[in-house]
Amino acid sequence: MREVYHEMYEVQKQKKLPVKWMAPESLYEQIFTSKSDVWSYGVVLWEIATVGGSPYPLLTNAELMRFIKTGHRMEKPELCSDLVYVTCL
């Protein structure tokens, strides 16, 4: 459950978070907004386009955070058209 304050919400208790689905601002600054929800939704769409693939399958959470911080993103799924992929960037 989230407490919403002026379009931003925060996690109230320390708990495990779904790092592979979290936006960069959520990972590094603990900022959660509707924009970070869109990032997470994009990861879900990637899972659908890969027919159930696991996001960042070879990376640990620490490696993933470095990967995202350096500007890297997941590659286009094989079943995803170039138009859809470029539009979603």
Sequence and secondary structure as in RCSB ss.txt:
>XXXX:A:sequence
MREVYHEMYEVQKQKKLPVKWMAPESLYEQIFTSKSDVWSYGVVLWEIATVGGSPYPLLTNAELMRFIKTGHRME
KPELCSDLVYVTCL
>XXXX:A:secstr
  EEETTEEE  S     GGG  HHHHHH  EEHHHHHHHHHHHHHHHHTTS  SSTT  HHHHHHHHHTT    
  TTS HHHHHHH 
